[in-house]
Amino acid sequence: MLAYYISGSNNYTIRTQPTGSSNLTLYLQDMYTLVNQSSSINPYTYDSYESILYFTASIVSASIGEQYRAYIEDGVSTIWHGTVQVYASQSIDKPSYVNQLPVEDVYISNVTDNEYIIME
């Protein structure tokens, strides 16, 4: 499943079936309304050694919570298929995790910060 963020940068890196085409098209079908839409993928970068496709996508009139069936065609066959989920804009404040094993190899346990390592 690919995540699509409204008002965000939607750069994707996916593994596809091998292709030599310069004409790729992204097809989307809304899973709720069954409305179809398509768009040409241009520009894109394709790594033929690993069959990895790099591209940027935009969905016209996407709403938060929508889900799409998606597939990419190269004019001859389908080289990738999957789903796309639409989310609200990505938050700038992301969780920051404390590294328990610092680079200096100094092991510190500080109870005043209320930090614990939970092992199951």
N, C-alpha and C positions, 0 to 999 in steps of 0.2 A: 504494500500500500504506500502510495506517495502522499505526502502532506502538502496541501496548497494553502498558503497564508494570504489572506486579503490584505492589500496594501503592504506587501512584503516582497522580498526577493525570492523568486521561485526558480532557483537553479537546480537542475536535476542531473544526477549521474546514475545511469542504469546500464545493466548488462543486457545486451540484445542478441538475437541470432545474427550471424554474419550477413553483411550487406555491402554492396558496392555502389548503391544508388546515391545520387545526390539530391533526390527528391523524396523527403520524408513527410508524412502527414500524420498528425495526432487526431484521433477520433475519440469523442467523449459521448457517453449516454448517461443522462441523469437517471439515477435508479428510482427516483420517486415519480417524476413526470414522464419519463421515457423520451424526453426531448433530446435529439441528437445535434451535435455540433462538431465541426472539424476546423483545424487550422494547420497551416504549413509550418513545419519546424525549420526555421531559417533565421539566423545562422545556427549552426551546431558544429560540434567537433566529434569525430568518430575515431576511436583507437581500434584499428583493425586487428592488431595483435591480440588484444584481450576482448574484443567485441564490446567496448564500453562507449556509450553515447552520452555526451555532455550537451545540455541545451537549457534554454529558459522558456517557460511556458506562461501563458496568461489565459484565464477562463473568463469569457464574457458573461457578465451579470451573475457571478457566483455569489451564493449566500452561505452564511456560516451554518455548518452542519450538513450541507449537501454532500452526497457521495456520487461518484461517477464510475462507470465501467470505462476503461481506457484501453486503447490499443494503438500501436504505431505500425503503419504500412509503408513499404518502400516502393509501391507501385506494382509489385508482383505478388508479394506475400506479407503476412503479418510477422513482424520481427520482434514484437514485444506486446504483452497484454497484462493488465493489472487493474488496480483501482486507485482512485484519487479521493481523498477526504479533505473538505474545506474547513479551515480553522480561522479564528479571529487573528488579528495581527499578533505576531510574536512579541512577547514582552522583552524589554531591554534588561530587566532585572532577572538574571538567571541565578540559580543556586550555585554557591561557590563551596566546594568541598575542601576540607582541611586534609592535607597530606599527612598521614600518620608516620611515615618514614621519610624524614627530611633528607635532603641531599648530603648534609654533613654527617649522616649516620648517627645523629644524636637523638635518642629516644626520650621523649618528654611526655609525662602524664600530668596534666594540669586540671585538677578538679574544679577550680574556680570558674573555668569557662563552660562547665557543664557539658563536656564532650566525652563521649564513650565509644568504645569499639564493641559492637555486639557480634558475638560469634555463636552460630547455631551448630 
